[in-house]
C-alpha cells in the first residue's frame, strides 16, 4: 500500500518533494499528470503526481486535483498531501484555497495543516508569517513575481482570503516547549470548527514535531519540508539504497531558464559570464513565426561547448512589467511557455538529452515538450532539486523552482555529468 500520495501543483514542486522524500529514505515514483492506469506498487513508499495547476483558473485546478486524488484513492492510498510552493504562490482567488477545500471534501476531512515551511531552503514560519531566508514573504522579492505576486506574509490572511473556513495558529512556544499539549490543541480547534491550522516552524525538529502530531490527518498541505518529515518519521521503511544513476556523456546538454525570480536572475547573471547564452526576444516570440528556428540554430552551433549553452527569458521585474503591460500578463506567459516547450521538443530531436530547466511554469512546458510521463528521482544538486531520469529513456532532466539553488547552480548541475 502506498503510504503517501502527493498532488503537486507544478513540476518543479513535484521533483522538489520527491527528492526530499528520497533523501529521507523512501522510494518514490513521480508521474507527469494523472496516470492512465494502475502500476506495480511493489517497494514504493510514495507516489507524486505532478500537475500544472498553480496558475490556471481555480475551477480547472480543482478538477485536475480531484482527478489525481481519485486515482490515488483507487490505488488504496489512504493519505494525501497537496504540495504547493514554499512561497505559497497564489492569488487572492486561489488556487491553494479552492484546491485544499475540494480535496478535504473528497477525503472526508474537516481540518487540515497549512505548512509551506522548508527550513533547509530558508522558508520558516513565525507567528503565522512566512519568511524567506529571514525576510518576510512580501519583502523577499516575491512581491514582484509576474504571475503570483505575494503582497502578504500572513498565512492566516492568505488562506482565509481564498477559502471557505477559519484558520488558527499554533505558536512556536507550543511546538518547541509544550509538545504534549499539541494533540489537545488540535482536538479543541477541530471542535471549534477551525478548518486550517498553521504551526510555527523554525527548523527540521519543529517539522518532525508537526508531522508527528498530524499523523492522523487524511490530508495535509504544504511544501517539501513536511513531506521529508513524514518520510523521516517512518522507521519501518528500509532506507533507500543505490538511488543515484549515471548520466550518459553521450548526447548534448542545454540550460533553459524562464523564471524571473531574484535567485534565478543571479544564476543567469553568474552563468552568462562563463558560458554561451542567448536572451530570448519576447517581441519575436510573439510576432516572428521563424524565431524558433533561429534560436534552435543558435543552440546547435554551441553543441560542443565545454559548458551547456543557455537560453533564457529571465528578466528583471521592471522589464517584465513593461512587456506585460503592452500585451497582457497571461498572454505573454502562455507564449513564452509554449516557446520553451517547442524548443525542448525540437532540441530533443536533434540529440539533446540533458535539460537543466529553471522555473516552475517553464519546467511544466519543457516536460510537456519532451512528453515526459514519469521520472526516476536521483541525487539532489541543491535541496529539493534532483537530477531525474525520464522513465524508460536515456534522457535526464533537472526541473528547478525559480528561487532554489545558489548562484552557481547551473555550473554545479553539470558536475554530475562528469
ABEGO torsion letter per residue (X at the ends): XBABBBBBABAAAAAAAAAAAAAAGBBBBBBBEBBABBBBABGBABBBBBBBAAABBAAAAAAAAAAAAAAAAAAGBABBBBBBBAAGBBBAAOAAAAAAAAAAAAAGBABBBBBABBAAAGBBBBGGBBBBGGBBAAAAGAAABAABBBABABAAAAAAAABABBBBBBBAAAAAABAAAAAAAAAAAAAAGBABBBBBBABAAAAAAAAAAAAABABBBEBAAAAAAAAAABAABBBBBGABBBBBABEBBBBBBABABAAAAAAAAAAAAABBBBBBBAAAAAABAAAAAAAAAAAAAAAABABBBBBBABBBAAAAAAAAAAAEAAAAAAAAAAAAAAAAAAAAAAGBABBBBBEAAAAAAAAAAAGBABBBBBBBABBGBBBBBBBGBBBBBBBBBAABEBAAAAAAAAAAAX
